[in-house]
Amino acid sequence: MKALVTGGGGFLGLCITEQLLARGDTVRVFCRNRYQRLDKLCVETINGDVRNAAAVDAACARIDTVFHTAAVSGIWGPRKLFHEVNTVGTRNIVESCKKQGVTNLVYTSSPSVIYDGSEHKGGNESYSYPDRYLCHYPYSKALAEKSVLDANGIEGLATVSLRPHLIWGPRDNHLVPRLIRRARSGRLRRVGDGGNLVSMTYVENAAAAHLQAVDSLSTDSPVAGQAYFINESEPVKLWQWIDELLSLAGLPSIKKSISKEMAWRTGAVMEVLFWLFRIPSEPPMTRFLASQLSGSHFYDISKAQRDFDYQPIVSVEEGMQRLAPELKRLARQ
């Protein structure tokens, strides 16, 4: 396989790159910055922005498979940025794939594309896109996912969209470091009663799902044109899992809490204030964050297991042990 990984220097993209190299595939990476880890892997790197159609065309030249992981994530920020990078950038990828004769496109989506603010217990791919979203990120990703799936079968291109939920593991530069920083500063609060169940995805399992999916992908396969939830088979109690992380980091468990209703109201007020006063930083609470931290949202992966034999390669227990040294380092910083 001659593969292109967009965002190949990022958390998930780097892991996909490593797994492709480990099995002997040829890999090119398209990303905005230089990364020492990529230099050490000796992969071809093209620096550019997915918003630049010409740069995307150059990255897709002489490639047969594209893994599109590059995106702007977050619960706050200007709509224009999310739309240009996530939606328009993905459309550039789709058009370049068709123009350059790419045969397979694997898109990294998110369960948030179907998240409507209510609890999802055992949700599956029959859930439709909601009419309204609580922040710009999921809306931009939903539009991007539609572009990818609508392109399936056009000019010989086979496409698939994967929705890994809450990716975690070593080298994470977002979720885990953020939790540790808040815990160390005493600003971390349990939201809700602490009993909510959520799906999680260890990063190597998320990467493996991308390879497993593409190995079954062709224009006439059942995988083509489909979206799939990707996560561990069993959900975890979110706040119990967070306490386990804190314990491995040598930090005390969370003692203080805030009700779901209070968090929602606080988030609504903060969103208005931050918007009115044009405060560029992210509010400490939003309605989306309140609902994510207090509600259950876990997903059924039987479709992925049936269609391309999705199999996690690392257990949750082993993943926690691999993460432990990093947690201790973060706690000391």
N, C-alpha and C positions, 0 to 999 in steps of 0.2 A: 504494500500500500504506500502511495505517496500522499501523505496527509498534511494538511494545513491546520494548525491550532490557533485560532484567534484568542487573544488574551492568554497566550501560553506562558507568560511570566507570572500569572496570578495563582491564587490558591488552588482552584480546581484545574485550570489549564495546565499548570506545571505538572500536576499528577498525571493527567492524561498524556502529556508529552513523555514523561518518564515511562509509563506503561507501554506506549507505542514503541519507544526505543528498545525497551527490554525484550520485546518479542520480534524485533528485527525490521520494523517498518521505518521508512524514510520520513523524517519530520521537518517541516518548515513552521516557524512561529511568526505570527504577525501581532505586534504589540507596540504601544506608544513609547516605551522606555527600554533601556538596556538593563539586563538582569544578570548578575554574576552567576546565578545558578544555571541559567541557559548557556552562558559562555563556557561553563565547566562541562556541560553536556555536549558541547560542540555541535549544536544544531544550527541550521541556517535560520537567521533571524532577519526579518524585514520590519523596520520601524515605520509606523504610520498610524493613521486614525481611520476607523471604520466609517467615519463621516465623509471621507475623501474617496469618491468612487474610483478615481484613477489609481490610487494607492491600493485599493481593494482588488482591482483588476490585476495589478502586477503581482499581488500576493497569491491570487488564485491560479495564475498561469502554470500549466504543466502539473496540475494537482488533480488527483482523482477523488479525494475525500476531504471534506471540510468539517472540522469540529468547531462550532461557533460558540465560544464561552464568553467573549468580551462583552462587557456591559457596565453601566453605571447602576449601582445598587444603593439602597437607602430608603428611609421613610420620610425624608424631607429634602427639599431643594427645588430649584426652578423647573417648571414643567418643560421648558424649552430644551434644557440639557438632557433630561430623560428621553424626550421624544427624539431628539437628533441622534443620540448615541444608540439607544436601544431599538427604536422603531426604524428610523431612517437608515441607521447603520446596518441593521439586519436586512433591510430591503436591498441595500447595496451588495451585501453578501449574496443574497439570492440571485440578483441580476448577474453578478459576476460568475456565479456557478453555472448559470445557463449559458452565458457568453463564452466561458472558457472550457466548456465541455466536462465540468465536474460531474461525477456520477452519483455521489452520495453526500448528503448534508445532514449532520447531526446537530441539532440546536439545543442549547442548554436554556430551558425555560424555568418556571417556578410554579409551585402550587398556588402562589398568591394570585395567579392570573384568573383563578375561579373563586377567590376569597371575597365573600360579601359581608364580612363582619360577624357572621353567625358561626356557631360551632360546626365543625365538620368531623363526624365520627365514622370512620371507615369510608370516607369519601372515595369515589372512583371516577373514571374518565367520563362517565355520563353527566357529570355536573357541567352546567353551561356557564358561559361567561356572565358575570353580573351586569346589571344596568349601570351601576355606579361603583366607584372605587374610593377607598379612604385615603389614598395617596397616589402620586404620579407613577411610581415605579411599577406596580402591578399592571396598570393600564398600558404603559408603554411596552411591557413585556407581552401582554395579551395581543396587542396589535402586531407585534413582531412574530409571535407564534403563528397567528393566522396567516401572515405572509409566507412563512416557511411551509406550512401544511398546504396552503393553496397552490404552491409551486410544485407539489409532488406530481410526477409524471409528465411534466412539461420539458421538452427537449432532452429526454432521457435522464432527468434528475429525479432521484429518489430521496425523500426527506422524512425525518422523524424528529419529534420534539420530546425531550426528557425533562421531567419536573422533580429534581431532587429537593428534598425538604430539609432545611436547617443543616447545612453541611458543616461538619466540625472535624477537628483533628490537628496534628502538628502543622506548623507554618501558617496557621490561620492568622490573618492580620485584622480581623474585624470582630467576630462574635466573641470568641474566648478572651482576647485581650481587653475588650470592652467590659466584659463581666468582671474580670479581675480588677481592673482599674476602679470600677464602681464599688466593688466590695472593699478594696483597700481604703477608699475615701469615706466609707460609711454611708454612701448614697444609694446602695442597693436595697430595694424593698421588694418583698414578695407581693405580687398583685393577685388578688383573689384569695380563695381558700387553700390554694396549694395542691389541689387534687386534679388539676387539668392534665390530660394526656396529650402528648405531641409525638409526631414522627420525627426521627433524626436520621441523618445519613453521614456515616464516616466517609471522609474524603476519598480514600482509596476505593471504597465501594461505589461511590458516585462515579469515579473515573472508570472503574471496571464496567459499569453499566453502559457507558458510552461505547466502549469497545465491543461489548457483547451485543449491543443493538446494531452497530454498523456491520458486524459479521453476519447478521441475518437480514441486512437491508438490501433490497433490490426493487426495481420498479414493479415486480410481480409478487413480492412477498407480503404477508399480512402486516408486517411492520411499517411498510411504506404509507406515508400520509397520516400516521397515528401519533397521538400524544400518550405519554406514560408517566405515572407517578413512580418515583424512585425513593426508597427509604428502607430502613431496617424493617423486618417483618413484624416486630412488636413495638408499640409505642412505649414511651417512658413517661413517668411523672416528671414534668418539667422542673419543678422546684426541688424535687429530690435529686434529680440529675445535676442541677446547679450546685446543690450542697455537696455532692460527691466531688465535683470539680474543685470547689473551695477547699474541701478536706485534703485532696491530693496536692493542692497548692500550699497547704499549711495555714489556711485562713479559717476563721470561725464561720459556722453556718449562719444563715440569715435569720435574724430575730424579729425585725420590724416588718410590718405589712401594711398594705393599703387595700381597701375594698375595690372590687371591679368597678362599681358605680362611681366611686370617688376618682379612680384613675381615669375613667372615661370623661367625666366632667372636667377634670384638671387638664386632660389632653385637649379637649375642645377649646377651653379658654386659652391655653398656651398657643394653639395654632392661630387663633385670632390675633393675639397680641404680637406674636412673632411676624405675622403677615402685615399687620398694621404698621409696625415700627421697622419693617424691613430688616429684621435681625437675621444675618446670614447663617448663624450656627443652628444646629438642630435642636429643637425643643427637648427637654428632658423627658417629656411625655406627650404622646399624641393619641388620638382615638385608635389608630391602627395598632400602635404599640400596646395600648391598654388591652385591646381585644386579643392580641396575639399572646400576651403574657398571662392572661387570666382564663382564656377559653381553651377547650380541647380542639385540636386539629390534627387528625391522623388519617392516613390514607391506605387504601387497599392496593397492593402491588401484584395481585394475581394476574392481571393482564400482561404485565412485563414478564412474569414468570412463565406464563403460557406461550407468549409469542416469540420471545428470544431467550428464554431460559435464564432470566436475571438471577444471579447468585452472588450475594455478598461474599467477599474474599477475606474480610477481617471481622471478627466478632466485636461486639461492643466492649466486652471486658478487655480484650487485647488492645483495642483502640484507646481505652482509658489509660492503660499502662504505658502505651507509646507516648501519650500526651503528657503524662505526669512530669517528666523532667522540664518540659517547657512551662508547665503551670508553676512549678517551683521558681523558675527563672523570672517569670512575669511577676510573681509575688514579691521578689526581691528588688525589682526595679523602682 
